[in-house]
Amino acid sequence: MNGIDTVGPQLSVLGAAGLILVVDALMPQHRRMLPFIALFGLIVSALWTVSWVGRDFAPADITTFDGTFSLDQYSAFFYFVFVGITATVVLASIDWVNREGRGQGEYYALVMTVCSGLMFLSASRDLITIFLSLELSSIPQYILAGWGKDKRSSEAGIKYLLVGAVASSLLLYGMALLYGATGTTLLDGIGAYVASPEAEANRGLLVLAMVLLMAGFGFKMAVVPFQMWVPDVYQGAPTPVAAFLSVGSKGAAFAVVVRVFIVALGADLLSDDWSMIFAILAAVSMTLGNVMAVSQTDIKRMLGYSSIAQAGNFLIGLAAVSGGDERFTLGASGVLLFVAAYAFTNLGAFVAVIAISQRIGSDQIKDYAGMWRRSPVLALGLAFCLVSLTGIPPTVGFWAKLYIFNAGIRADLGWLVIIGVLNSVVSAYYYLGVARQLFTGGDESTERVPTSPSISLSLGAATLGVLVFSIIPMPLMSAARDAAEVLTK
Amino acid sequence: MEGWGGVAIMVALGVGFGAVNVALSYFAGPRHPTPEKEAAYECGMPPVGDARERQSVKFYLIAMIFLLFDIEVAFLGPWAMALRDLGWPGFIQIALFFAILAVAFIYVWRKGVLDWGPETDPDYVRPPKPGPAVVKRYNYGTGN
């Protein structure tokens, strides 16, 4: 069937998006069904991916559509992450969307479209497909960021749109140069050219293209120096959307960056250069993100800056990628492990913030004081996720950090790992500061903060994921390693 | 470059003829400008107002719907030409494409984007009857 069934996971997500729009337009009285259609589409997508994993998945990756797209273990790993993220976000949005009232069908349809774009992005093996998937996931995100009715949300939408447009143009410029230098848009073809002796003469052009690609993807990864939009957009966008942006878009950006830089630019000619640049960006991102997060009073802004710092942690894995084959896999699988761990931990924290801020109508950290008395479940969930984000053993955040620091040390990046450890200490100050506020202090207000079933389910799913992988991290680690091995073959 | 001399001479003659005539009338012609002579004549009306007017947002909606159907045709043509080569997989792909377009069509239809007249808008209030028509007249050739 020349490949249609390999895009089944994306098609079922997109199909659900279409169905949501049609149901919303033709049967407005059944609007309550919309999130369940979305969840159904996501479940079908996950099952479809599982069916591929169960089939002849193992040896050669299944490359379809003239090599522009592949369903391999690497993309399947990210499919599961993105489907999980989207399902959690949909569940966490139900209350907010019902209260907001307008545009319910559009909201879920856009969220599902973003999800399919992210899935396409992690499976693309061609520059044009990568760009199209990036836009498929970005354009709905611009709309979602500006979804709220207040000024801040509009500001977030416009800011995200403008920054995203600049990023896209830089990325396109880099892709054009890369195509000009190598004569192909396929990542494998580019990789073969870069590894060949004749690439030496074109080195200047290739380096320029590489830097432009870094800048374009840097905006999406939200690393310094392309980070300035993050706090404003996270603060202004509706909280469920901010949660989605902070894990979905970032995870997909890292998925595609790891693939592009290993498969296309992985040869020794360039890898030492980009490894060093990524190492420096990692150090700067971690430091700036953490230092800025310390002084924040708004919890969404704080999570915004902390996500910049976490992106710096991801980059350690990317910097450790260059060089020998063993380190290759170790660094890349470190990034994958960290993306998965961070996705569910950060999502859990955001869901708790959604539940609390919906009730108390404030995002200020000081208003979170004494939340333990008002809602023990939310306080425990939030505190657990914050502890995991800090990387305190034995949480999944700790395993991910341990893994990625190990990859850094094996790649002779000891200085970077020391900076990373020091930054973890700084991050403990503000993460645990919020956690402490939850349990102590407060104005003795004992008014309960009730949670709806959908929010509880969403928070439960995220924290259960964190909890399970904290206790038994091995399956996640081996899945990440299997996925990363696909790239180096 | 052989054989292009004639073309060069032709271009030079063409440009030269126009340039010489304009230059001659510019330098040699008598000039006694009056407001009537300066006015636009024979080829247009005197301009009224600003070119950057506010447009109804409906125009943009119509443009977007046009795009929807335009793209449909733009893909349908090539597919029909290559129908036999593409076979059933091609048919399934174009069917998927159509399904996506159908969703868009149902959406714009049910959301009332196709209701172009003002009467179908529930919030529409008929404006009060206008007074006697005031027709602005331009007096050409009288200098005002």
Interface residues (C-beta under 8 A of the other chain):
Chain A: M1 N2 I4 L11 L14 G18 L21 V22 A25 L26
Chain B: P89 I92 Q93 L96 A99 I100 V103 I106 Y107 W109 R110 K111
